[in-house]
Every structure is written in C-alpha cells, then in structure tokens.
Amino acid sequence: MLNNMGGDTLIPLAVLVFVSMLMLIEGLYLFWRGRNGPQAKRLRQRIQALTEADDSAKARVLKHRSAEDLSLLERTLLSLQRAQRIEAWIRQSGKEWSPSQLMLGCLLLGVSGLLAANALLRFPLLIACAIGLACGALPLLYLTYLHGKRLARFEQQLPDALDLIGRALRAGHSFGTGMQMVSEEMPDPIAGEFRLASEEVNFGVSLQQALNNLGNRVPLTDLRYFVVAVLIQRDSGGNLTEVLTNLSRLVRERHKLLSKVRVLSAEGRLSAWILGLMPFGLALLLSSFNPEFMSPLWTDPIGQMMLKIMAVMMTVGIVLLRYLVRIRV
C-alpha cells in the first residue's frame, strides 16, 4: 500500500500521524496534571481541611465520597484511631503519604534490608533482623526529621506573623484580614496553615473553630498561646494589638534562651551521639574485616548471652543519655 503512495501523499500522512501522537501525549499529560498536579493537590488539601472542620451533612457526604475512592486497606486503616493519628502526623510533616503507603514502604525496606544482610553480606540471622528493622524504620525517621524541621520553621516564623497581624490591627484592619495578610506575604509553612484557617472562616466556620483547628494541625505551645489569647480577648475584650505584641516578644525571648541552651549543651549531645554509635560502628567494621574474630559472639552460647546483655545495657544507656542532654525550655 505504501508503495502505491506517492511521496507527496506519504509526507502529509506522516506529519498528521506525528501531530496526532503529539496531541494524544499532550492530552494524557494534561489529564494527569489535572488530577495529580500541584493545583489539584492544593485543592484536595483545602477541601480535606474544610471538611474536617465541618460536621454538616454536606461535609459528611464529601468525606464518604473521598473514602470510596480509597482502597480496602486504606479504608480499614482510616477507621482505626491510631491510623488517623498517623495520618495527621504525616500531614504535619508536609508529605502527602497515606498510612498504607507508609506501612508498605517500611515493609519493603525492612524485607530488602533483611535479605541483603543475610543473603549478600552473610550476616547471622539475628544481626540481619536488626539491620532489617533499622531499614524498615528509615521512612519513620525521615518523616520524624521532616516533622521536626517543619514545626521548627513554623515556630521561627510565628513571631513575625504575630507582628504582621498586630500592624494590620493598628492600621484599622480586622483580625481576619491580618490572618489573610500572613497567608499572602509570608512563606510556607505558616502561610499555608493560616491560609487554611482564613478560608475556613470565609466558608462559614466560626473563628473559634478555625483557630482550634489551626492549633490541632500545628501542635506547638507558642501557637496555642496565640489561639488562647485571641479567644480570651474576643470573650472578655481588651487590646488585642498589645497582647499580640507581648506574645511575640515572649516567643522571641524563649527562642533566644533555647538557642543559648542548645549551644551550651552541644558538647554533651555530641558525646552522646558518639558513645551511642561507636559500639555499633566498631562491631560492623570488625565483622567486615575479620569475621572469624567476631564469629564467637554469634555462634557461641556465651557470646549470644553477652550480646543480649549488651543490647539491654546499650538501650538503657541511650535512653539515659537522651534524657540528660534533652533540655526543655
């Protein structure tokens, strides 16, 4: 058939096929971006936050429809209270994982670490299980790091946000306008959280409920002070601008004292890390370079008993070191 076509007919046909495939790829990309793009993710986050704050019939319908889109495992996990806490903790870390995805990632990494340590590195089963547990805990450690980093960033931005709301009140704006200014003029994560609170108020949620939801989403003591101060001022009256100014000064002084404490305790924390990791590092190096020297610990009953006693003592020591170097302000 192609032999019967002339050159003038084959070239336009090839161009049409190329354009059609290009339009098909672009259409598939636009469809995927419409469902999984940044704007769609932000829209889902806002709808989820608004439906969590509202318990009306429409909100329950939205929750029911969103639950129908999940798998059986995810619906089962979301019905458990502990899984709901894990989901809130994941959301506080700034990631969009589900509890089932977190569990699957921990399971895959744990099994992979166990098989790699036992089959490839030829470690004993007990050590391979410990390595598998350590690998399975990596997603949890990563989320813990992101969770602490996001909350610390929010806590650093809070005094500036309080000053911004105070300046807005001095200029004659309302408190809701001040919250909206924080969401527009400051970076994330504080901008996103205040944006959700402002949108809740715009969609009919009371200011008290919106602030309580903000305090639940961001479990910080300084933010709870802000929520309590605003709610008390709305009930009993007073100068909210002065309250926010004093609260901002208090938060800054607290951060300054915390920074001094961290500097003074830096040597102790570094010593705790070295003392906690050195035995494991030495055991790993000796097992790699001289396996025969370390083999009695895995094969001999006395060596196994020594490992169990050492594991208990190391655990107690790490807990005590963490208790000594962790100073709350």
C-alpha positions as CSV (number, residue, x, y, z in Angstrom):
1,M,0.0,0.0,0.0
2,L,2.9,2.3,0.8
3,N,4.5,1.5,-2.5
4,N,1.4,2.8,-4.3
5,M,1.5,6.1,-2.5
6,G,3.5,8.9,-3.9
7,G,6.0,11.0,-2.0
8,D,3.6,13.9,-1.9
9,T,1.0,11.7,-0.1
10,L,3.3,10.0,2.3
11,I,4.8,13.1,3.8
12,P,1.5,14.8,4.8
13,L,0.3,11.4,6.3
14,A,3.5,11.2,8.4
15,V,3.0,14.7,9.6
16,L,-0.6,14.0,10.5
17,V,0.4,10.9,12.5
18,F,3.1,12.8,14.3
19,V,0.7,15.7,15.2
20,S,-1.9,13.2,16.3
21,M,0.5,11.4,18.6
22,L,1.8,14.7,19.9
23,M,-1.7,15.8,20.7
24,L,-2.5,12.5,22.3
25,I,0.5,12.7,24.6
26,E,-0.3,16.3,25.5
27,G,-3.9,15.3,26.3
28,L,-2.8,12.5,28.5
29,Y,-0.3,14.8,30.3
30,L,-3.0,17.5,30.8
31,F,-5.4,14.8,32.1
32,W,-2.8,13.5,34.6
33,R,-1.8,17.0,35.6
34,G,-5.5,17.9,36.2
35,R,-5.8,15.0,38.7
36,N,-2.3,15.0,40.2
37,G,-0.8,18.4,39.5
38,P,0.1,21.0,42.2
39,Q,-3.2,22.9,41.8
40,A,-5.2,19.7,42.2
41,K,-3.2,18.7,45.3
42,R,-3.7,22.1,46.9
43,L,-7.4,21.9,46.1
44,R,-7.7,18.4,47.7
45,Q,-5.8,19.7,50.8
46,R,-8.2,22.6,51.2
47,I,-11.3,20.5,50.7
48,Q,-10.0,18.0,53.2
49,A,-9.2,20.7,55.7
50,L,-12.6,22.3,55.3
51,T,-14.5,19.0,55.6
52,E,-12.6,18.0,58.7
53,A,-13.6,21.3,60.3
54,D,-17.2,21.0,59.3
55,D,-19.6,18.2,60.5
56,S,-22.6,19.1,58.5
57,A,-24.4,16.8,56.1
58,K,-22.6,18.1,53.0
59,A,-19.2,17.6,54.7
60,R,-20.2,14.0,55.6
61,V,-21.1,13.4,52.0
62,L,-17.7,14.7,50.8
63,K,-15.9,12.5,53.4
64,H,-17.9,9.5,52.3
65,R,-17.2,10.1,48.6
66,S,-13.5,10.6,49.3
67,A,-13.4,7.4,51.3
68,E,-15.0,5.5,48.4
69,D,-12.0,6.3,46.2
70,L,-9.6,4.6,48.6
71,S,-8.6,1.0,48.7
72,L,-9.9,-1.5,51.2
73,L,-6.6,-1.4,53.2
74,E,-6.7,2.4,53.4
75,R,-10.4,2.5,54.4
76,T,-9.6,-0.1,57.1
77,L,-6.7,1.9,58.4
78,L,-8.6,5.2,58.4
79,S,-11.3,3.5,60.6
80,L,-8.7,3.0,63.3
81,Q,-7.9,5.8,65.7
82,R,-4.2,5.2,65.7
83,A,-4.1,5.3,61.9
84,Q,-5.9,8.6,62.0
85,R,-3.2,9.9,64.3
86,I,-0.5,8.6,62.0
87,E,-2.2,10.4,59.0
88,A,-2.3,13.7,61.0
89,W,1.3,13.2,61.9
90,I,2.2,12.6,58.2
91,R,0.3,15.7,57.2
92,Q,2.1,17.8,59.9
93,S,5.4,16.7,58.3
94,G,4.3,18.2,55.0
95,K,4.1,15.0,53.0
96,E,1.1,13.6,51.2
97,W,1.6,9.9,52.0
98,S,-1.2,7.7,53.3
99,P,-0.8,5.4,56.3
100,S,-0.9,2.4,53.9
101,Q,1.9,3.8,51.7
102,L,4.0,4.4,54.8
103,M,3.4,0.8,56.1
104,L,4.2,-0.6,52.6
105,G,7.4,1.4,52.4
106,C,8.6,0.3,55.8
107,L,7.8,-3.3,55.0
108,L,9.6,-3.3,51.6
109,L,12.7,-1.6,53.1
110,G,12.7,-3.9,56.1
111,V,12.5,-7.1,53.9
112,S,15.1,-5.8,51.5
113,G,17.5,-5.0,54.3
114,L,16.9,-8.4,55.9
115,L,17.5,-10.2,52.6
116,A,20.6,-8.1,51.7
117,A,22.2,-8.6,55.1
118,N,21.5,-12.3,55.3
119,A,22.0,-13.4,51.7
120,L,24.5,-11.0,50.3
121,L,26.6,-9.9,53.3
122,R,26.3,-13.3,55.1
123,F,25.4,-11.8,58.4
124,P,23.8,-14.1,61.1
125,L,20.1,-14.1,61.2
126,L,19.9,-12.1,64.4
127,I,22.1,-9.3,63.0
128,A,20.2,-9.4,59.7
129,C,16.9,-9.0,61.6
130,A,18.3,-6.0,63.4
131,I,19.5,-4.5,60.1
132,G,16.1,-5.2,58.5
133,L,14.4,-3.4,61.4
134,A,16.7,-0.4,61.0
135,C,16.0,-0.3,57.3
136,G,12.2,-0.5,57.9
137,A,12.4,2.4,60.3
138,L,14.0,4.7,57.7
139,P,10.7,6.1,56.4
140,L,9.6,6.8,60.0
141,L,12.9,8.5,60.8
142,Y,12.6,10.6,57.6
143,L,9.1,11.7,58.5
144,T,10.2,12.5,62.0
145,Y,13.0,14.7,60.6
146,L,10.6,16.5,58.3
147,H,8.0,16.8,61.1
148,G,10.5,18.4,63.4
149,K,12.0,20.6,60.7
150,R,8.6,21.9,59.6
151,L,7.5,22.7,63.2
152,A,10.8,24.4,63.9
153,R,10.4,26.5,60.8
154,F,6.8,27.4,61.8
155,E,7.9,28.3,65.3
156,Q,10.6,30.6,63.9
157,Q,8.1,32.4,61.6
158,L,5.4,32.8,64.3
159,P,6.8,36.0,65.9
160,D,6.9,37.7,62.5
161,A,3.4,36.6,61.8
162,L,2.2,38.0,65.2
163,D,3.9,41.3,64.4
164,L,2.3,41.4,61.0
165,I,-1.2,40.8,62.5
166,G,-0.5,43.4,65.1
167,R,0.5,46.0,62.5
168,A,-2.6,45.2,60.5
169,L,-4.8,45.8,63.6
170,R,-3.1,49.1,64.2
171,A,-3.8,50.1,60.7
172,G,-7.5,49.5,61.2
173,H,-7.9,46.1,59.6
174,S,-9.8,43.2,61.1
175,F,-8.3,40.2,62.6
176,G,-9.4,38.0,59.6
177,T,-7.7,40.4,57.2
178,G,-4.5,40.1,59.3
179,M,-4.6,36.4,59.0
180,Q,-5.1,36.7,55.2
181,M,-2.1,39.0,55.0
182,V,0.0,36.4,56.8
183,S,-1.1,33.8,54.3
184,E,-0.2,36.1,51.3
185,E,3.0,37.8,52.5
186,M,4.9,35.1,54.4
187,P,6.4,31.9,53.1
188,D,5.4,28.3,53.9
189,P,4.7,26.5,56.2
190,I,3.0,29.3,58.2
191,A,1.4,30.8,55.1
192,G,-0.4,27.6,54.2
193,E,-1.7,26.9,57.7
194,F,-3.0,30.5,58.1
195,R,-4.5,30.3,54.6
196,L,-6.5,27.2,55.6
197,A,-7.7,29.0,58.7
198,S,-8.7,32.1,56.8
199,E,-10.5,30.0,54.2
200,E,-12.4,28.1,56.9
201,V,-13.7,31.5,58.2
202,N,-14.6,32.6,54.7
203,F,-16.6,29.4,54.2
204,G,-18.7,29.9,57.3
205,V,-16.7,28.2,60.0
206,S,-16.5,30.2,63.3
207,L,-13.3,31.9,64.2
208,Q,-13.0,29.9,67.4
209,Q,-13.3,26.6,65.5
210,A,-10.9,27.7,62.8
211,L,-8.3,28.7,65.4
212,N,-8.8,25.4,67.3
213,N,-8.3,23.5,64.0
214,L,-5.1,25.5,63.4
215,G,-3.9,24.6,66.9
216,N,-4.7,20.9,66.2
217,R,-2.9,20.9,62.9
218,V,0.2,22.5,64.3
219,P,0.9,21.2,67.8
220,L,3.1,24.0,69.1
221,T,2.9,25.6,72.6
222,D,3.5,29.1,71.3
223,L,0.7,28.7,68.7
224,R,-1.6,27.5,71.5
225,Y,-0.8,30.7,73.4
226,F,-1.8,32.7,70.4
227,V,-5.1,30.8,70.0
228,V,-5.9,31.1,73.7
229,A,-5.0,34.8,73.8
230,V,-7.2,35.6,70.8
231,L,-10.2,33.6,72.1
232,I,-10.0,35.2,75.6
233,Q,-9.8,38.7,74.0
234,R,-12.9,38.0,72.0
235,D,-14.8,36.9,75.1
236,S,-13.5,39.4,77.7
237,G,-12.3,42.3,75.5
238,G,-9.0,44.2,75.7
239,N,-6.3,45.5,73.4
240,L,-5.5,42.6,71.0
241,T,-2.6,44.5,69.4
242,E,-0.8,44.8,72.7
243,V,-1.5,41.2,73.6
244,L,0.0,40.0,70.2
245,T,3.0,42.3,70.7
246,N,3.7,41.0,74.1
247,L,3.3,37.4,72.9
248,S,5.6,38.0,70.0
249,R,8.3,39.4,72.4
250,L,7.8,36.4,74.7
251,V,8.2,33.9,71.9
252,R,11.4,35.6,70.7
253,E,12.9,35.6,74.2
254,R,12.0,32.0,74.6
255,H,13.7,31.1,71.3
256,K,16.8,33.1,72.3
257,L,17.0,31.2,75.6
258,L,16.5,27.9,73.8
259,S,19.4,28.8,71.4
260,K,21.7,29.5,74.4
261,V,20.8,26.2,75.9
262,R,21.5,24.3,72.7
263,V,24.9,26.0,72.4
264,L,25.8,25.1,76.0
265,S,24.7,21.5,75.6
266,A,26.2,20.9,72.2
267,E,29.3,19.1,73.6
268,G,27.1,16.8,75.7
269,R,24.8,16.0,72.8
270,L,27.8,15.2,70.5
271,S,29.3,13.0,73.2
272,A,26.0,11.1,73.5
273,W,25.9,10.5,69.7
274,I,29.5,9.3,69.7
275,L,29.0,7.0,72.7
276,G,25.8,5.6,71.3
277,L,27.0,4.9,67.8
278,M,30.6,3.8,68.4
279,P,29.9,0.2,69.6
280,F,27.7,-0.5,66.6
281,G,30.2,1.0,64.2
282,L,33.1,-1.0,65.7
283,A,31.1,-4.2,65.6
284,L,30.2,-3.6,61.9
285,L,33.9,-2.9,61.0
286,L,35.2,-5.9,62.8
287,S,32.6,-8.1,61.3
288,S,33.5,-6.9,57.8
289,F,37.4,-7.1,58.1
290,N,37.7,-10.0,60.5
291,P,34.6,-12.2,60.6
292,E,36.4,-15.1,62.4
293,F,37.2,-12.8,65.3
294,M,33.6,-11.8,65.8
295,S,32.0,-15.2,65.0
296,P,32.0,-16.5,68.6
297,L,29.6,-13.7,69.5
298,W,27.0,-15.2,67.0
299,T,27.7,-18.9,67.4
300,D,28.8,-19.5,71.0
301,P,26.0,-19.5,73.6
302,I,28.1,-17.3,75.9
303,G,28.6,-14.8,73.1
304,Q,24.9,-14.7,72.4
305,M,24.2,-14.1,76.1
306,M,26.7,-11.3,76.1
307,L,25.0,-9.7,73.0
308,K,21.6,-9.8,74.8
309,I,23.0,-8.2,77.9
310,M,24.9,-5.6,75.8
311,A,21.7,-4.8,73.9
312,V,19.8,-4.2,77.1
313,M,22.6,-2.1,78.6
314,M,23.0,-0.1,75.4
315,T,19.3,0.6,75.3
316,V,19.3,1.8,78.9
317,G,22.4,3.9,78.3
318,I,21.0,5.6,75.1
319,V,17.7,6.4,77.0
320,L,19.7,7.9,79.9
321,L,21.9,9.9,77.6
322,R,18.9,11.3,75.7
323,Y,17.3,12.2,79.0
324,L,20.4,14.0,80.2
325,V,21.0,16.1,77.0
326,R,17.4,16.9,76.2
327,I,16.6,20.2,78.0
328,R,13.2,21.6,77.7
329,V,12.6,25.4,77.7
